Amino acid sequence: MGGCYFLVTSVDVPLEAFQSAFAVRICLLLLVVCSNTDFMKQPKKRRAASRNLSSNRKAVVHGRIKQSIAPWCFQFFGKKWSLEKVCQVAAELGCLSVELVHPSDFPLLKKHGLVCALTFINTDPDPPFLRGFNNPDNWQRLTRITKEAIDGAASFRSPNVICFTGYAARNPDEPGGPLISPEDGARNCVEGFKRVVGYAEKKKVTLCMEMLNTRVTDHPMKGHPGYQGDHIDYCVDILNRVGSPRLKLLFDVYHAQIMDGDIISRLRAHRDVIGHVHVAGNPGRGELDGSQEIHYPSIMQALLDIQYKGFVGQEFIPTRDPYQGLFEAVRLCDV
């Protein structure tokens, strides 16, 4: 188009040329195109942006599934984004939430117009899934820090706080030592959660207990060998025995696929106790793309069919460009 501009401004068109109807059409076309000098005067960066508007479009179009992003995956892997960057990306893509953050991070979420679908608990220096309510030795500390997280969640209207059964080892620092039996672990969880669930009811915050897989052993965040609550039915039994609407299941599709499978049937069977959902590709806990086996559009439709009203958290570990991977995953789940 730049060549047309110089052609029209530097070449005199003979009068005879206008005798041809074809030439008239050509000249008029050139004059119309080249008179639009605004585009030609744009800086190169602006012209490039105008050609790549699609890169800034929102991934969420329908919005029937409320989506959230778990930041740890993108803070510790891939390009290692800051929490601020995760919030920026979430807002750009059309997600409503960034989750698994502490109440001290809520002002940053508010700055970007986001909520926190699932509030973290502060078990530093241990990971939160290591020592859980299955061991009475942990009850005092866990009750205190869980109530602190509930208070923070309530103040920011975060609907949920995460919780765990814990590892079967009585001392997780000695995994080869004595174990808590599945029966004792379940019984302890019931009694332990009853110590705190009343407070959650009072504050109108839901505790979401996560089921984790114990089969994957090659990465500390892809599998958790030794975790006690490693089957959906085991976790649901604990929830039913506690019997509170403020204690529900964190249904992680990636972990459930590895341990139990039959995802859609399980979603339907346990619709009344599902409080939050996590997604990632399997195998590998990577992107939700064609390299993995889970058909997420069908799972999202199943969530709509059971009238699930909670959030779906993107919790995959990026193996390539994280923005593109998130865009694709969020769009895939936006049924």
N, C-alpha and C positions, 0 to 999 in steps of 0.2 A: 504493500500500500504506500510505502514511502516513495517507491519508484513512480507511482502514478502522480504523486504530488509534484515531483520535479518535472515530469513530462508535461503536465498542464501548465506550469508556471514558466517553463523555459522554451517551449516550442510554440510558434505561431501556427494556428490552424488555418490553412488556405480557405478563402471564401468558397472555392469550388467544392470543397469537401462537404459543405452543408447542403449541396444539391442532392446528396445521397441520403435517403431516409435511414439507411443503416448507420452512416457516419453520424447523423444527428443523434441517434440513440446512444452511440458510443460516447460522444462528447458530453451529452447530458449526464450520462452515468458517471463519467470521470469528474465532472464538475461537482455533482452531488456528493460523491465520496470524498473528494479532496477538499471540499469546503468545510468538512467537519474537522477542523484543526484542533478542537479541544482534545480529542484522543491523542493526536500526534504530539501535543505539548505535554502530555502526562509524563512524569518521571518514569524511568524503567521499572522501579519497584512497584509503583502504583499500577502500571500496565500489567505487570506479572500478577499482582493481587487480583485484578479484574478477571484474569484468565483462570484463576484458581479459587474462585469463590466457594467451590464445592468442598474445599479443604476446611472451611470454617463452618459448614452447616452442622446442625445438631444431629446427633445420632438418634435421639428420641423423636419419633414422629407421632406415634399413637398415644403413648403415655399411660396405657392401661396397666402396665407393670411398673411399679415404683422401683427405681433402680438406685443403687448405692455403690460406692467404691471403697474397698478395704485398702488403706494406703500403704500398709507394711510391704505388700508385694512390690510396690513401685518405689518405695524408699530404700529398700535393701537389695534390690535386684534391678537388672537392666541399666537404665540411665541414672538410677538413684535420685529420683525427684525429691524435692523438699515437700513438706506437707502443704505449703502454700501452692506449689505447682500442682499437686494432686487436686486441691480445691479448685484451682483455675480450670483444670481440664474437666473436672466433674461438672462445673457450671456450663462450660462450653458445649459439652456433649448433651446437656439436658438432664443429667442425673439430679436427683433431689437431695442426696445425702452423701457424706463421707463418714464412714463408721469406724469402729474399733479405735477410737481416740479417747483420751482422758478429758474430763471436764475442763481442765486448764486450757485445752485447745478449742473449746467451744466459741470463744470470741473470733477466732480465725474463720471458723465455719460460718458464723453469722455475717462476717464481712463479705463473704461470697454468696450470701443468700441460701445457705445450705442448712439442713438439719443433720442430726446424728441418729441414724436408724438403730445403732447398737453401741452402747457405751462400754468402754473397756474397764477392767478392774486393775488396780495397781498392786501387782504381786512381786515387784522388783525385790531382789535381782533374779527371781525365778520366772520362767514363762508361766502364764496363768493356768495352763492345762496340767501342770506337773503335780501339784498338791491340791486335791479337791476335797469335796465333802464326804467322800468315801472313807476318809480316815478321821476319826474323832480328834486326833491330835491337831488337826488343822482348823477345827470349828471356830475357836475363839478368834483367830486372826482373820479367817475368811468371813466370818459374820461381820466383823468391824469394817473390812475393806469393801465388802459388798454393800453394806449400808451407806458407806461414803459414796460409792458409785451411784447408788439409787438416789441419794440426795442431789448429786450433780445432774443426773439424768432428769429428775423431776424439775429442777430449776430451768432447764433448757428445753423441756418438753420432748426429751429423747424417750421414745417409747419402751426401749429395751436395755437390759444390762446382761452381758454374757456371763455364763458360769459353766463349770465342768465337774465331771465325776472325780477326776484325778487318776493318777497311775495306781496300778494294783500293788506295787511294791510299798511296803510299810515305810521304807526309807528310799525314796527315788534316787538318792545319791548312791545307793547300793542295790542296783537292779537284780543282782543275784541273791539277795537276802530274802527274808520271809515275805510272803504275799498275803494280801487280803483276798479272801475268797469272793467269787462273784456274788454269792448270797449275802455275805456280810457287807460287801461293798454297797450293794443295793439298799440293804436295811440301814446302813449308816447314812447314805445319801438321803433317804427319806427323812430320817430324824434330823439330819443336819440342815436340810432345806427348810424344814418346818420351823427352824429357829429364826429364819430370815424372811420367809415368804409373807408372813403377816405384815412386816414392815413394807414390803413391796406393794402389797394390797392397799395399805394406807396411803402410800405415795402415788398409786396408780401407775406403777412401772412394772413391766413384765421381765422376769428372769428367763433367759433362754439358754438351756443346757445343750452343749454341742456334743454330737457323736463324732468320733474321729476314727480313721482307719488305723489298724495295727499291722497291716500286711506289707506296706511299702517301707523298705529299710535303707534305701540308698540316699536319703536326703532328710534332714531333721524337720523340714516344714512340708514334706510331701506325705509322710507317714509317721505314726507315733507308737512304735512297738512298746507294749506295756500299759497303754491307756486302758482303763477299765470299761468305759462306756463305748465299746467299739461295735455295737449293733443297734439298729433302730429299735427293735422290740425290747431290748434290755432297758434302753433309755425311756421308752414310752411307759414301761411298767413302773419305773420310778415316779414318773410324772403322775400317773394315775393313782398311785398309792399316796402321794402327797395331797392330791385332790384340790389344787388351787388353780383358778384361772390365770393367776399371775406367775405360774411356772410352766413354761412351754418348751418345745423342742426347737433347737436350731438345726434345721434339716440341711446339711451340707451335701449337695448332690454328688460332688466328687468323692467324698469319703463313703457315702452310702452306696454308690455304684461299685466301689472296690469291695466292700464287705458284704453287701446284701443284694444289690441289683434290684430289678423289678421296681424301678423308681416311680413310675406313674401310679401303679397299684398301691404303693406305700403312701404316696401323697393322698390318694383318695381315702385309704383306710384310716389315716391319722390326721385328717383335715382339721379336726377340732383341737389338736394340741400343737400345731405348727405355728411358731411365733416369728420365725425368721428363716430365710433361705440363702445359702451360699452356692456359687457356681464356679466351676473351673473345668478345663478339659482333662479327659482321662484316656490313655495314660499320660503321666508326666506333670499334671497340674499346670499345664500351659494354656495357651489361648483357646478360645471356643471355635476352632476352625476345623477344616477338613482332615487334619492330621489326628484327630481324636474321635472317640466312638459314641459320645453322648449326643443325641439329637435334641438340642435345647429348644427349638421352636415348639415341639410337641409337649415338652415339659412345661414351658410357659403357658401354653394353651390349657394344659391340665390344671395349672394353678388358677387360671381364670375360671375354669369350669367348676372348681370346688369353692369359688368365691373367696379365694385368699386375698386378704387386704393388706398384708404386710409388705416388707421390702425384699428385693432380691439383690444381694451383695456380690459384686464382681470381685472374686478373690483368687485370681490366677497369677502365676509367676511368669512375667514376660520373657519370651525367648527371642523377640525381635523388636521392632520399633513399638514402644509401649503405647504411644498415642493411637497408632493405627490399629493395634491389637484391641485396645479398649473401644475404639469407635466400632469396630466390627462386632465385638461381643455385645455391646450395648444395643446396637442395631438388631442383632440376631435375637435378642431377648425382648425386643419391642414388638410383640405380636399384637 
